[in-house]
Every structure is written in C-alpha cells, then in structure tokens.
Amino acid sequence: MTFISVFRVSNRPWYLSGFLFLSTLIVSACQTTGDPRQGGLFGWSEEQARARQSTLEQENTDAQRSIETEKGRSQMLQGRKASLQAESARVQSELDRMLIENAEIENELRNLMARKQLGNNELARLKLVLAENERLRKATRASATAPTALPQSARPDAINEQNRILHREVMILLGG
C-alpha cells in the first residue's frame, strides 16, 4: 500500500483527500484564543475575546488612573516650586536689606575710628571686627552668584548677628 492509496477511501482524487486530511490536521492543531491576530478564523473564541477585552480595558483604566495621579503630583510639585521661589525671593530681599544695613554700620564705624583717638589694642580689635565683616560680605556675594545653598556664614541670621556686633562697636565708640 502506498501513501496515495491510504487517502483513496472513495472515488475522490487523491489530492482532494490529502487536502481534506491536511486541513483537518491544521484546524485541529489550532489553539483557541481571544486574540484575532493569533488564532485565525477557526481558533477564535468569543469568550476568550471578551476576557481579553476586559483585561485590556482594566489595563487602560489603570494607565489612565496612573496618568491622573502623576498629573496631580506634577501640579503639587509646581505649587511647591512656586512657593519655594517666593520664599527664596523673600529671603534674598531680606539678605540684600541686611547687607545694605551692614555697609552703613561699617561705614559709620570706620568714620568713628578715624575721628577718635584709639589705643593700639582697641584699634587692632576693631580692625579684626572689620576684617570678619568683610569676609562675611565676600562669602555672601560669592554665594549669591552660585546656585547652591548659602553657606552657614552667608545666611541672613549670620549677617544679622554681624550687624548686631558692628552696631555694638559703634555704640561703644559713641560712648553709649
């Protein structure tokens, strides 16, 4: 018995029987799926298609929820950024005001030092105070051009303290 005779069950031509056999074999080998790209015409299942659609809709809903969450987070961060920029501008304005006050007090101290007859010890001590004041102002000017945080010595509270020290020295020289 030959290969061709096996498929000749009836009076059909052998190639038609072979075609039917191969078609049956292919169709029975197809896996059913809910994805029309995968199962072809005979492997498609409506139940699996509905399950797949439900899964895709859930994934889409989750993705939309995630997008909304990120939009809210972005808006919150934008508000925080605006708040921090406003605070930074306020602190910079306060710092500028204190530096102007510092220069005025230092000028007054230098004028008093020039007018008064001071002993060498007193003069040396006041020169140290002025040198520290100059160092502080330089650190503050340098930090104003750098985008990093202010160093401890250039913060408004440090400048305010230095202004208090200069003011005290002026008051001492004025006799009060």
C-alpha positions as CSV (number, residue, x, y, z in Angstrom):
1,M,0.0,0.0,0.0
2,T,1.4,3.4,-1.0
3,F,0.9,6.7,0.6
4,I,-1.6,7.8,-2.1
5,S,-3.7,4.7,-1.6
6,V,-4.2,5.4,2.1
7,F,-6.1,8.6,1.2
8,R,-8.1,7.0,-1.5
9,V,-11.1,6.0,0.6
10,S,-13.6,6.8,-2.0
11,N,-13.6,7.7,-5.7
12,R,-12.3,11.2,-4.9
13,P,-9.0,12.2,-6.4
14,W,-6.1,11.6,-4.0
15,Y,-5.1,15.2,-3.9
16,L,-8.5,16.2,-2.6
17,S,-8.4,13.6,0.1
18,G,-4.9,14.7,1.0
19,F,-6.1,18.3,1.1
20,L,-9.0,17.4,3.4
21,F,-6.7,15.4,5.7
22,L,-4.2,18.3,6.0
23,S,-6.9,20.8,6.5
24,T,-8.4,18.8,9.3
25,L,-5.0,18.3,10.9
26,I,-4.2,22.1,10.7
27,V,-7.6,23.1,12.1
28,S,-7.4,20.7,15.0
29,A,-3.9,21.8,15.8
30,C,-5.0,25.5,16.2
31,Q,-5.2,26.8,19.7
32,T,-8.4,28.8,20.6
33,T,-7.7,32.3,21.6
34,G,-9.4,35.6,22.1
35,D,-6.9,37.5,20.1
36,P,-7.9,37.6,16.4
37,R,-4.2,38.1,15.5
38,Q,-3.3,34.7,16.9
39,G,-6.0,32.0,16.4
40,G,-7.1,32.7,12.8
41,L,-10.6,32.1,11.8
42,F,-11.1,28.7,13.4
43,G,-9.1,29.2,16.6
44,W,-11.1,32.3,17.7
45,S,-13.2,32.1,20.9
46,E,-15.8,34.7,21.8
47,E,-15.4,34.0,25.5
48,Q,-11.7,34.4,25.4
49,A,-12.1,37.6,23.3
50,R,-14.4,39.1,25.9
51,A,-11.9,38.2,28.7
52,R,-9.1,39.7,26.7
53,Q,-11.2,42.9,26.1
54,S,-11.9,43.1,29.8
55,T,-8.2,42.7,30.6
56,L,-7.3,45.4,28.1
57,E,-10.0,47.8,29.4
58,Q,-8.7,47.2,33.0
59,E,-5.1,47.9,31.9
60,N,-6.3,51.1,30.2
61,T,-8.2,52.2,33.3
62,D,-5.2,51.6,35.4
63,A,-3.0,53.5,33.0
64,Q,-5.5,56.5,33.0
65,R,-5.6,56.4,36.8
66,S,-1.8,56.5,36.9
67,I,-1.7,59.4,34.5
68,E,-4.1,61.4,36.6
69,T,-2.1,60.6,39.7
70,E,1.1,61.8,38.1
71,K,-0.7,65.0,36.8
72,G,-1.8,65.7,40.4
73,R,1.7,65.1,41.7
74,S,3.1,67.4,39.0
75,Q,0.7,70.2,39.9
76,M,1.5,69.7,43.6
77,L,5.3,70.0,42.8
78,Q,4.7,73.0,40.6
79,G,2.9,74.7,43.5
80,R,5.7,73.8,45.9
81,K,8.2,75.1,43.4
82,A,6.4,78.4,43.2
83,S,6.2,78.6,47.0
84,L,9.9,77.9,47.3
85,Q,10.7,80.5,44.7
86,A,8.6,83.1,46.5
87,E,10.3,82.2,49.8
88,S,13.7,82.4,48.1
89,A,12.9,85.8,46.7
90,R,11.8,87.0,50.2
91,V,15.0,85.7,51.8
92,Q,17.1,87.3,49.1
93,S,15.3,90.6,49.6
94,E,15.9,90.4,53.4
95,L,19.5,89.4,52.8
96,D,20.0,92.4,50.5
97,R,18.5,94.7,53.1
98,M,20.8,93.4,55.8
99,L,23.8,93.8,53.5
100,I,22.9,97.4,52.9
101,E,22.5,97.9,56.7
102,N,25.8,96.2,57.2
103,A,27.6,98.5,54.8
104,E,26.1,101.6,56.5
105,I,27.1,100.4,60.0
106,E,30.6,99.5,58.9
107,N,30.9,103.0,57.3
108,E,29.8,104.6,60.5
109,L,32.3,102.5,62.5
110,R,35.2,103.4,60.1
111,N,34.3,107.1,60.4
112,L,34.2,106.9,64.2
113,M,37.6,105.1,64.2
114,A,39.1,107.9,62.1
115,R,37.7,110.6,64.3
116,K,38.5,109.1,67.7
117,Q,41.9,108.7,69.2
118,L,42.1,105.0,69.9
119,G,44.7,102.9,71.6
120,N,46.6,100.3,69.6
121,N,44.7,97.4,71.3
122,E,41.3,98.9,70.6
123,L,42.3,99.7,67.0
124,A,43.6,96.2,66.4
125,R,40.4,94.7,67.9
126,L,38.2,96.9,65.7
127,K,40.2,96.0,62.6
128,L,39.6,92.3,63.4
129,V,35.9,93.0,63.6
130,L,36.0,94.8,60.3
131,A,38.1,92.1,58.7
132,E,35.5,89.5,59.8
133,N,32.7,91.7,58.5
134,E,34.5,91.9,55.1
135,R,35.0,88.1,55.0
136,L,31.3,87.6,55.7
137,R,30.2,90.0,52.9
138,K,32.5,88.4,50.4
139,A,31.1,84.9,51.3
140,T,27.6,86.3,50.9
141,R,28.4,87.9,47.5
142,A,30.0,84.7,46.3
143,S,27.1,82.6,47.4
144,A,24.6,84.9,45.6
145,T,26.2,84.1,42.3
146,A,26.3,80.3,43.0
147,P,23.1,78.3,42.5
148,T,23.8,76.2,45.6
149,A,22.5,76.7,49.1
150,L,24.0,79.5,51.2
151,P,27.0,78.6,53.4
152,Q,26.3,78.9,57.1
153,S,28.3,82.2,57.2
154,A,26.3,83.8,54.5
155,R,22.8,83.2,55.9
156,P,20.7,86.1,56.9
157,D,20.9,85.2,60.6
158,A,24.8,85.3,60.4
159,I,24.6,88.7,58.7
160,N,22.1,89.9,61.2
161,E,24.4,88.8,64.0
162,Q,27.4,90.6,62.4
163,N,25.2,93.8,62.1
164,R,24.5,93.5,65.8
165,I,28.2,93.2,66.6
166,L,29.1,96.2,64.4
167,H,26.2,98.3,65.9
168,R,27.5,97.4,69.4
169,E,31.0,98.6,68.5
170,V,29.6,101.9,67.1
171,M,27.7,102.4,70.3
172,I,30.8,101.8,72.4
173,L,32.7,104.4,70.3
174,L,29.9,106.8,70.7
175,G,30.1,106.3,74.4
176,G,26.8,104.7,74.9
